[in-house]
Amino acid sequence: MIVSILAQQPTGPEFGKSSPIGLVILVALLVGTALLIWSMNKKIKRLPATFEKGDPALDQALDEGTDRGGIATSTPPKPDSAKPSVPDES
């Protein structure tokens, strides 16, 4: 049934005609695609040739004091004493 519907050739006075708004939409899509390609080419040209790390000391210096999201990288800090200090009675 679906094959017979798709196999029929549409005919009539409106077949093959398109509205001018279709052309405007097509041209707008082509211009937008061209602008996106142009913009991405500019950004790709600014990228470095390689992303290999030359000196890890620079990254380690930047990582000092970085929040690790709750992951402990060293010994956890000691909690403050919650007990009130009692003076000596001597």
N, C-alpha and C positions, 0 to 999 in steps of 0.2 A: 504494500500500500504506500509506504513512504517513498519507495523507489519510483513508483509510478508518478507520484506528485513531483518529485525532483526531476524526473525525466521530461516533463512537459516543458515545451518551449513557450515562454510568455510572448504574447503578441498583443498588439493594440497600438493606439496612437501615442500612448505615454511611454512605451517601452524604449529604453535607450536614452532617454532624456534625463538630464540632471539639472538641479537648480544652481544658480550662480553662488549661493551660499556654500555649496559643497566645494567649489573652487577656492573660495576664501578660506575655508577651514583647512583644506589641503595645503595651500600656500603658507598659512600660519604655522602648521605643523612642520613643514619643511624649513621655514625660517627658524623656528625654535630648535629644531634638531641641529641645524648648522651652528647656531649660537652655542649650544651645549658642547658640540664637538670642538669649537674654537676655544671655549673656556677651559675645557679639560686639557687640550694641547698646551695651553699656556701654563697650567699647573704642573703637568708632567715634565715640561722643560725645566722647571725650577727644582725638581727633585734631585737629590744627590745621585751620583753614579752607583754607589753601593751603600748598603746600610750596615756594613760590618763595623763592629766596635774596635777602635784602635787601642784605646787605653781605658780599662775598666775602672781605674781610679776616679775618673771624672764622674761616672755614673754612681759610684759608691759615695762620693762626696755629696751628690745631689740627693741620694736616698737617706742620708742622715736626718733623723727627725721626721721622716715620712710616716704618716698614719698607715698602719698595715691592716686596718679594718678588723681589729680584735685578734689578729694572729700574733702570738707572742714570738718575738725573734730573739729575745734574751731573757734573763731572769725577771720574773714579774716584780714590780715594786712592792716594798713592804707596806702593809696597811698601817695607817696612823693608829696610835694607841687610843682606844676608846675608853679606857679606864681613867677615871679622874685621879690625879695625883694626890696621894695622902701624905701630908707632912709627917715627918718623923716625930714621935712622941718622946724622944729621949731628952 
